[in-house]
Amino acid sequence: MERILLLEDETELAEPLGRVLHQEGYWVDLAHDGTTAHTYWQTQRPYSLLILDWMVPPPTGLELCTLLRQAGDDTPVLFLTARDTLDDRVCGLDAGADDYLVKPFELRELLARVRALLRRRQSTPSTVLCWQDLRLDLDNRLAYRGQQCVSLSEKEMTLLALFLQHPTELLTHEFIAKQLWPGQRVVNRNLLAAQIRLLRRKIEHPGEPSLIQTIYGQGYCLRPLASAQ
């Protein structure tokens, strides 16, 4: 199911619009202010589409779009706004928006634009892997924890990609070893454990529960922050 983040502070518009999108088969997270939307973006990703009202309690939709683009997030953004001058449209597009719909609008036009943006995204394979506040830009070989850029070695990049491609799944020692050292028939588990430790040091914050959980005798598992032990 496609996941959409809807930021709209007008309750009389936001709730009916959220229901319609849900009826169309989308999972919708609804935020009434920029702070809540930003929190959703950090913790509930990946989203297939962001629908952002321009003028909401800060950060505004415009500021939020700029923030996401600066962080390397390429999720399609559709602006909803009453600002309809040419300068406003240029400002919104320059901030990184993919489309722009002026209020008041016809519901069927909004749904058509949503479908078009989702089709466009599906036709362009994503090279950015996201999970909670972890992001891995495979094209540019960059990793992010929240807003912080993390420098990774080639092996660490491959290892993080494995976890992000299989979030919450148990990855056995054998499976990981085959991906990190292809063609090598036997890999010492101590070598794998050392590689895991190196990655942990770079993506985990001091004093927090480990993101990469050790399943003793079996392998490793990427766990949500809320349930990490």
ABEGO torsion letter per residue (X at the ends): XBBBBBBBABAAAAAAAAAAAAAAGBBBBBBABAAAAAAAAAAAOBBABBBBBABBBOBBAAAAAAAAAAAGBABBBBBBBABABAAAAAAAAAAGBABBBBOBBBAAAAAAAAAAAAAAAAABBBABBBBEABBBBAAAGBBBBEABBBBBBAAAAAAAAAAAABBGBBBBAAAAAAAABBGBABBBAAAAAAAAAAAAAAABBBGBBBABBBBBGAEBBBBBAAABX
